[in-house]
Amino acid sequence: MDYELLKTFICLAKLKNFTKTAEHLHVVQSTITSRIKHLEDNIGETLFIRTNKNVVLTNAGEIFLPYAKQLLSIHESAISRLKALELFKDTLNIGAVHSIYDCHVQDMILKYMQQNKRIAIRVTIEHSEELIQMLHENQLDIAFTYLDIKSSQFICEPFYSDKIILVTGSQNSYTSCGITDHELRNLPLLSSAILTEPFQEWFYSVFPKNYVYPLDINISNNIITFLKAGIGFSFIMESAARRFLKEGSLVEVKLLESKPPRMESYVLLNKQRINSEAVNLWLNEFRPSSFL
């Protein structure tokens, strides 16, 4: 497979315009046309419906797009790992959910890098579902997620059990002795992207199903800026709030009645890479019990 054809196809599917795609890829428009025709001839399907100014994907194009992205990603990962071998002994590919990375994994990577200067590290920060998919596609060696997934391709172990707490800016008024569920429902509550099933089940046992957040952010730690400014209240992981609680810019609001479940995270190890030097060095430093 010619990966320039895949790159062109993916770019055109995104921009939906031959001229813009040519400008983005720094080639003439006829090159884009030729590449798409070559790709369509190779797979025997029409991928785009052409209009006067733009293009849209055909049904075949819609089906082929995610596979094209996977093929290109695997190709780029392989090239990156091979090139790294020119300067490094091995490459360690780590994936983590944003909040787990901020609170735990970045410190682990720092320690690892200080002790293993001949190992290159590639970090991907994504949601749990995307990281699981990357593990299945052998693009990651280790992943830190909020999903406890069983698979023959990797080992899954508990990583960290975090408390979910309600916090607000220190300038906000709140009841120091705690609040009831009724009082909780009347707070200006900001979303912090805690999307695990246990938390969502608990949340909607307290709040109405049609609850609309005044501010909804899909990366949990990014809510802290607004909380420190005194805008509303939010549920976040205790480990993410710890520094701000200590410095006094955030305060915890105690819950007197129902309380959210703990946030469980997991570390997943790709079995195909378990004997690699990079992974062995990681496990020597941070070894879950079942990896022994």
Summary of the structure (lengths in Angstrom):
residues: 292
radius of gyration: 23.6
end to end distance: 40.4
largest distance: 70.8
contacts: 862
relative contact order: 0.13
helix: 47%
strand: 22%
